[in-house]
């Protein structure tokens, strides 16, 4: 590990940093309200839960598109 990092005590359940990814699944199946199992668009939102132990505040979902020209959404989430 890096030498200049300060360790601190963290209770169970607050040691991890949680990031959730939601992928859009609409308009893939032909019928309204239907889905095609295991299929999703290459776009959605990234959500980062708050964690006071790490000094992370929960924020609004960040939309993303997985295309070569898209920005690095995960980096945007970390920079909050």
C-alpha atoms as one frame of an Amber mdcrd trajectory, in Angstrom:
protein
   0.000   0.000   0.000   0.983   3.617  -0.320   2.963   5.009   2.584   1.124
   8.323   3.080  -2.386   6.914   3.503  -4.114   7.244   6.850  -6.067   4.144
   7.927  -9.225   4.443  10.012 -11.683   2.052  11.616 -14.786   1.206   9.577
 -17.802  -0.786  10.675 -18.989  -3.804   8.702 -21.025  -2.754   5.669 -19.253
   0.625   5.394 -15.912  -0.710   4.137 -16.962  -1.062   0.512 -17.745   1.533
  -2.116 -20.908   0.647  -4.035 -21.498   1.548  -7.670 -24.624   0.360  -9.504
 -25.132   0.265 -13.246 -28.606   0.229 -14.781 -28.955  -0.611 -18.469 -32.017
   0.386 -20.510 -34.102  -2.541 -21.783 -37.040  -0.689 -23.367 -38.021  -0.898
 -27.048 -36.108  -4.129 -27.713 -39.164  -6.422 -27.687 -42.039  -5.692 -30.047
 -44.852  -5.713 -27.466 -45.471  -2.890 -25.017 -44.158  -3.701 -21.537 -42.227
  -6.738 -22.771 -38.503  -7.471 -22.621 -36.105  -9.814 -24.366 -34.293 -11.685
 -21.543 -30.562 -11.008 -21.240 -30.686  -8.125 -23.764 -30.147  -4.428 -23.067
 -29.107  -1.248 -24.826 -25.555   0.055 -24.651 -26.757   2.936 -22.468 -28.167
   3.540 -19.007 -27.212   5.261 -15.750 -24.502   4.846 -13.116 -25.503   5.355
  -9.483 -23.108   5.732  -6.579 -24.393   5.219  -3.078 -23.282   7.449  -0.242
 -20.667   6.194   2.203 -19.738   8.546   5.040 -16.754   6.402   6.067 -15.134
   7.092   2.693 -16.417  10.681   2.514 -18.678   9.935  -0.462 -22.036  11.687
  -0.812 -24.830  10.071  -2.829 -25.648  11.941  -5.992 -27.984  11.913  -8.954
 -27.708   9.132 -11.543 -25.228   9.865 -14.352 -26.401   8.819 -17.836 -23.923
   7.047 -20.104 -23.653   5.518 -23.554 -21.076   2.815 -24.298 -19.660   4.164
 -27.522 -16.034   4.957 -28.386 -16.738   8.694 -28.399 -18.509   8.759 -25.014
 -16.966  10.304 -21.908 -15.742   8.270 -18.956 -18.850   8.193 -16.806 -17.229
   6.184 -14.007 -14.583   8.891 -13.692 -17.347  11.510 -13.437 -18.965   9.502
 -10.627 -15.689   9.316  -8.673 -14.973  13.028  -9.064 -18.117  14.147  -7.177
